[in-house]
Amino acid sequence: MAPNLQRYSSTVSFFMLLSFLLLPFYPANSQSFIGVNYGQVADNLPPAEATAKLLQSTSIEKVRLYGADPVIIKALANTGIGIVIGAANGDIPALASDPNFAGNWVYSNVLAYYPASKIIVVSVGNEVVTSPDQNLVSQLLPAMQNVQNALNAASLGGKVKVSTVHSMAVLSQSEPPSSGAFGYGDTMKGLLQFHSSNGSPFMINPYPFFAYQSDPRPETLAFCLFQPNAGRVDSGSGIKYMNMFDAQVDSVHSALKGMGFKDVEIVVAETGWPYKGDPNEVGASLDSAKAYNGNLINHLRSMVGTPLMPGKSVDTYIFALYDEDLKPGPGSERSFGLYKPDLSPIYDISLSKTTKTPAPTPATPAAPTTPATPPPEKTPATTPSPVTTPATPVNPVPTTPVSPVNPGPVTPATRVNPSPLAGTHGAASSSRQPHSLLLILVTMVAFMVVEVHEDDDD
């Protein structure tokens, strides 16, 4: 009996392995860890209703807004798509000093639409900690706490989380990943204690694109694009990293652990790659954008996780849903979009539910290499601007409102996120597993099942 059980166990294990290997052949159904940023600094965006239908046709399950546009929030009602809404940096002083203002903000921007519109996070400000306005920095945590209190009063404290979004510049050290550490001591400690107490995520913007721009060596690009490369060994842990994204995320995890908050969830609030830019913008190309975003999605779908957080994909919001043609700055700032205003894809990365999921581009490890010294961190310059004040919310459920208030930031004009490590020039392509391999695997399983049954008959 024992031998049969052993063979049965082996067969079950093989079926599990087969399921993992066959995952790339399944349709790209909705996946909760894939999100997108929906910026509005443009004059050619499609109607919100059309965008909602587009999102429903994809595997994107979450959307991050930079404000709280009522038209978009209502258009996403009853779609099941999670929504991150934002409070403007300019609202932080009032949110921090006036609990009634915070209650009114929650009433106007959350309660008016919830639960039909699945609001999941309120982001208070954008990249505030690294801003030069120290007065604003000191008011961030009180503002978040007042928003949290307002949500608690409305019995939404465990359903709608409160967070804020950071650039990678909040790290004082990011390379190697095992030595990741935060700067901004007491400020970060207070924010992390808030996240830990309320079960809310730490949201950050890693951009391998900016890391490559800071270090455009021939060996950098493939590491940033999840393409075959020699890998980079973390001198502290001995772990070999095969892509920049994992290295950046793990540096944040190490920083959280170093401050005693290793269980705080990390959410990638922004990451992306422009498909074109100015002539002097190295790396901004259609092939690279398709490679980065396509291979990132495949990496997330694999559920491999990162070396320090294996077996789970970090919730990741790709920047961005559409180009924003009114944004200032270099040409790349207006070229991060995944879709055109006519709703057709700028390039195909298998987001449609009607397409198959391509297998990730393999990263063939070679001999370990010592990581290069990264460029120095720079504080990003972000210029949020207000969006239009919304119309009166539908069917509001009051808490302690005064008068409706709803200014919100739009996408930052510039995102500069120097990052740990660096990574090689290579063409971008994803490949499917050959059907011959599928046939071989199925045949092997069939033989194993037959063997078990024969032994049982004996």
Secondary structure by P-SEA (a helix, b strand, c coil): caaaaaaaaaaaaaaaaaaaaacccccccccccbbbbbbccccccccaaaaaaaaaaccccbbbbccccaaaaaaaccccbbbbbbbcccaaaaaaccaaaaaaaaaaccccccccccccbbbccccccccccaaaaaaaaaaaaaaaaaaaaacccccccccccccccccccccccccccccaaaaaaaaaaaaaaacccbbbbbbaaaaaaacccccccccccccccccccccccccccccaaaaaaaaaaaaaaaaccccccccccbbbbbcccccccccccaaaaaaaaaaaaaaaaaccccccccccccccccccccccccccccccccccccccccccccccccccccccccccccccccccccccccccbbbbbbbbbbcccccccccccccccccbbbbbbccccbbbbbccccccbbbbbbbcccaaaaaaaaaaaaaaaaaaaaaaac
